Amino acid sequence: MNKYLTNKHLAPALAMVCVAPFTLNNAQAAATFNSYATVTYTINSINNLTNPSNAFELDILGTFGLHPDEGEQFEIAGDDGSATLSLVDQGPTALFSPAPISYSRTFGLNGSTNTGGDIAASYLALFDLDFLNHSATDSYNVDFTLSYSLSTAAEGDAAISDVAIDYGTFGDASFNGANFTGEDYISSNWEELSPAQLSYSQNFNFNLAAEGYAGLSVSARIFGYADQPAAVPVPSALWLFASGLLAFSGIKKSKKTA
């Protein structure tokens, strides 16, 4: 009976003694999130529909920037947390013919927090492409491809990150076939496979009338949250209980061999 009690309780106690230091270390590790959105416009061709021999009178501008409304972006740091952006406002950047013409930017948001800290951050970024036709007589056909790649990762006791993207047009563009509109979403958290990735590419085609204006816009919202609770020390009672069982085992062993 004594042997049964010793073997039954000694193994779990030894296991807790061995595992406790690793549990403590895990609680002290940082919680992190890391997400990005890469958006690429590729203008495949531009054709003058009215006078093919005329020189282009078309301005093309690429612009990246955070949403100007401060309500669309926030960062809340706890006792120990920080977030960083990979890009800030850029542009406008003039793009010149002949095609193909490419405009690509990567917007990322990283955050981390250590023991006892938390961090929440959210930012909305805009990837714009603008066409301004200065000709009073000529209209143009523009063929382009939108591509994007989304990635998100989260690690730690409590962490989550997601990227939401949508795109649309404004101005005078008259689309042939598929309209320039859509949305997508990707997320990850500490309970799911991380990182998560998503890629997409589609071709679009539109006409721009004389003295017309067309704007293409892709918005990407990145959100991240990380919380790392303070490390909880192993209770002294556990150590006493484990050492007591070890001592009990030694006493039984010495009696048996006496």
C-alpha distance (Angstrom), angle and dihedral (degrees) to the residues before:
residue distance angle dihedral
M1 . . .
N2 3.80 . .
K3 3.78 90.9 .
Y4 3.82 90.2 51.4
L5 3.81 93.0 51.8
T6 3.78 92.3 47.2
N7 3.80 96.0 50.6
K8 3.79 93.5 41.0
H9 3.80 96.2 55.7
L10 3.78 102.4 27.0
A11 3.82 96.2 66.9
P12 3.83 96.4 53.6
A13 3.79 90.6 45.9
L14 3.79 92.5 51.4
A15 3.81 89.4 47.2
M16 3.82 91.7 53.5
V17 3.79 91.3 48.1
C18 3.79 91.3 51.9
V19 3.81 96.8 42.6
A20 3.80 98.0 43.0
P21 3.84 96.0 76.7
F22 3.83 90.9 51.9
T23 3.81 91.4 48.2
L24 3.78 89.5 51.8
N25 3.80 91.7 49.8
N26 3.81 91.7 50.2
A27 3.79 91.1 53.3
Q28 3.80 89.4 53.7
A29 3.83 95.6 52.1
A30 3.80 119.6 103.9
A31 3.81 122.7 -99.1
T32 3.81 112.8 -137.0
F33 3.80 144.7 178.4
N34 3.79 127.5 -163.7
S35 3.82 124.5 -177.3
Y36 3.78 138.9 159.7
A37 3.80 143.3 175.4
T38 3.81 121.7 -152.9
V39 3.81 113.7 -164.0
T40 3.81 122.5 -171.8
Y41 3.80 129.2 -174.5
T42 3.79 113.8 -165.8
I43 3.82 116.3 -171.8
N44 3.80 103.3 -152.7
S45 3.81 98.8 -176.2
I46 3.82 143.8 -9.4
N47 3.79 119.1 -158.2
N48 3.79 129.8 -173.6
L49 3.81 104.0 -131.9
T50 3.80 95.4 -171.1
N51 3.81 106.6 40.3
P52 3.83 111.3 8.1
S53 3.81 91.5 -173.4
N54 3.82 94.1 56.9
A55 3.77 121.9 100.0
F56 3.79 115.6 -107.3
E57 3.78 116.3 -93.2
L58 3.75 93.9 -171.9
D59 3.81 128.8 121.0
I60 3.82 117.8 -154.7
L61 3.79 120.6 -168.8
G62 3.79 130.0 -176.4
T63 3.82 118.7 -158.5
F64 3.79 135.9 -179.2
G65 3.78 124.4 -172.8
L66 3.77 146.9 138.8
H67 3.77 114.6 -96.7
P68 3.82 107.5 -84.6
D69 3.81 92.4 -135.0
E70 3.81 107.4 90.3
G71 3.79 88.3 -153.2
E72 3.81 87.1 69.8
Q73 3.80 92.8 61.8
F74 3.79 133.4 47.8
E75 3.76 142.3 158.3
I76 3.80 124.6 -164.8
A77 3.78 117.8 -173.3
G78 3.77 124.0 -164.9
D79 3.79 127.5 -158.4
D80 3.77 91.8 -54.7
G81 3.80 117.9 10.5
S82 3.80 141.4 107.9
A83 3.81 140.3 -178.5
T84 3.80 131.0 -159.3
L85 3.82 135.0 -165.6
S86 3.79 123.8 -140.6
L87 3.82 94.2 -149.0
V88 3.78 138.7 27.1
D89 3.82 129.0 -171.2
Q90 3.82 113.7 -37.7
G91 3.78 132.3 174.4
P92 2.83 162.5 -44.4
T93 3.80 90.5 -128.2
A94 3.81 117.7 -171.2
L95 3.82 114.1 -131.0
F96 3.78 119.2 -159.1
S97 3.80 134.3 -153.3
P98 2.95 147.4 -94.0
A99 3.78 101.7 85.7
P100 2.95 143.9 -93.7
I101 3.80 92.4 73.4
S102 3.80 122.6 171.5
Y103 3.79 131.4 -161.6
S104 3.82 116.6 -179.1
R105 3.81 134.6 167.1
T106 3.82 134.3 172.6
F107 3.79 118.8 -146.1
G108 3.80 116.5 -167.0
L109 3.78 138.3 176.7
N110 3.80 123.2 -162.9
G111 3.79 128.4 -178.6
S112 3.78 139.4 173.8
T113 3.77 140.6 175.5
N114 3.79 133.5 -171.0
T115 3.78 133.3 -146.9
G116 3.77 112.3 -33.3
G117 3.80 94.7 5.8
D118 3.79 138.6 107.2
I119 3.80 136.9 -167.8
A120 3.80 132.9 -167.2
A121 3.81 121.6 -175.8
S122 3.80 135.1 169.9
Y123 3.80 130.0 176.7
L124 3.79 135.0 175.0
A125 3.81 117.2 -150.9
L126 3.83 130.4 -171.7
F127 3.80 126.8 -144.8
D128 3.84 107.2 -167.4
L129 3.77 135.1 -177.7
D130 3.83 117.7 -169.5
F131 3.82 129.7 -166.2
L132 3.81 121.2 -165.4
N133 3.80 118.8 -175.7
H134 3.81 111.1 -153.3
S135 3.80 94.9 -179.6
A136 3.80 117.1 105.8
T137 3.81 91.7 -157.7
D138 3.80 111.8 24.7
S139 3.77 128.2 82.1
Y140 3.82 124.4 -163.1
N141 3.77 139.7 -147.4
V142 3.81 115.5 -144.4
D143 3.80 123.3 -165.8
F144 3.80 116.4 -169.6
T145 3.80 143.5 158.7
L146 3.79 127.1 -134.3
S147 3.80 115.8 -152.2
Y148 3.76 129.8 174.6
S149 3.77 138.4 174.8
L150 3.80 122.5 -160.1
S151 3.78 127.5 -166.8
T152 3.79 133.0 175.0
A153 3.80 135.5 173.7
A154 3.80 136.0 176.0
E155 3.79 131.0 -174.6
G156 3.79 133.8 176.4
D157 3.79 141.6 59.8
A158 3.82 92.1 -54.7
A159 3.80 118.4 6.2
I160 3.79 136.3 138.7
S161 3.79 135.9 174.2
D162 3.80 134.5 178.2
V163 3.79 141.3 175.4
A164 3.81 122.6 -151.2
I165 3.79 120.8 -172.5
D166 3.80 134.8 -176.7
Y167 3.79 134.6 170.2
G168 3.78 139.2 -162.8
T169 3.80 145.4 148.5
F170 3.79 137.0 -112.9
G171 3.79 133.4 -174.4
D172 3.80 128.9 40.6
A173 3.80 103.7 -34.3
S174 3.81 115.7 136.3
F175 3.80 107.7 -156.1
N176 3.79 124.2 -145.8
G177 3.78 111.7 -147.1
A178 3.80 116.5 -23.1
N179 3.79 116.0 34.1
F180 3.78 119.1 -129.2
T181 3.78 98.7 -106.2
G182 3.79 136.0 110.1
E183 3.78 148.0 111.3
D184 3.78 140.3 -139.1
Y185 3.78 140.2 -176.7
I186 3.80 141.1 -161.3
S187 3.82 132.5 178.0
S188 3.79 143.2 172.1
N189 3.77 137.2 -174.6
W190 3.79 140.4 179.7
E191 3.80 91.5 -86.4
E192 3.81 97.0 52.4
L193 3.77 137.6 60.6
S194 3.78 109.3 -69.7
P195 2.95 134.4 -128.1
A196 3.81 103.7 33.8
Q197 3.80 120.9 -166.7
L198 3.80 136.6 -169.1
S199 3.81 132.4 -177.7
Y200 3.81 132.3 -171.4
S201 3.81 138.7 175.7
Q202 3.84 132.6 178.3
N203 3.78 137.4 167.4
F204 3.84 123.0 -127.7
N205 3.79 134.5 -176.2
F206 3.81 131.4 -163.7
N207 3.82 142.7 167.3
L208 3.79 123.1 -130.0
A209 3.81 118.5 -157.5
A210 3.79 125.9 -139.2
E211 3.81 111.2 -68.6
G212 3.80 87.9 4.9
Y213 3.79 129.7 145.2
A214 3.81 129.3 -147.8
G215 3.78 130.0 -177.1
L216 3.79 127.2 -167.2
S217 3.79 117.0 -164.0
V218 3.81 134.3 -174.1
S219 3.80 118.4 -174.5
A220 3.80 122.9 -163.3
R221 3.79 123.3 -167.2
I222 3.81 116.7 -163.8
F223 3.80 120.6 -171.0
G224 3.78 127.9 -178.5
Y225 3.78 135.8 176.4
A226 3.80 130.6 -180.0
D227 3.79 129.9 176.3
Q228 3.79 124.3 -179.2
P229 3.83 113.6 -174.2
A230 3.77 119.5 -141.2
A231 3.79 113.9 -89.8
V232 3.79 112.3 -94.6
P233 3.83 112.5 -143.3
V234 3.77 118.4 -133.0
P235 3.86 107.2 -96.6
S236 3.80 114.6 -105.2
A237 3.80 89.1 -128.8
L238 3.81 89.4 64.7
W239 3.79 92.4 54.9
L240 3.83 91.0 47.1
F241 3.80 91.1 48.6
A242 3.81 92.3 49.6
S243 3.81 94.3 45.5
G244 3.81 89.6 47.0
L245 3.78 91.4 55.8
L246 3.79 90.3 48.2
A247 3.81 90.0 51.6
F248 3.82 90.8 46.1
S249 3.78 89.1 53.4
G250 3.81 90.9 51.4
I251 3.80 92.7 50.3
K252 3.81 92.8 51.1
K253 3.76 90.6 47.5
S254 3.83 93.1 51.1
K255 3.82 92.4 48.4
K256 3.74 91.3 49.8
T257 3.79 93.4 52.4
A258 3.84 95.2 41.8
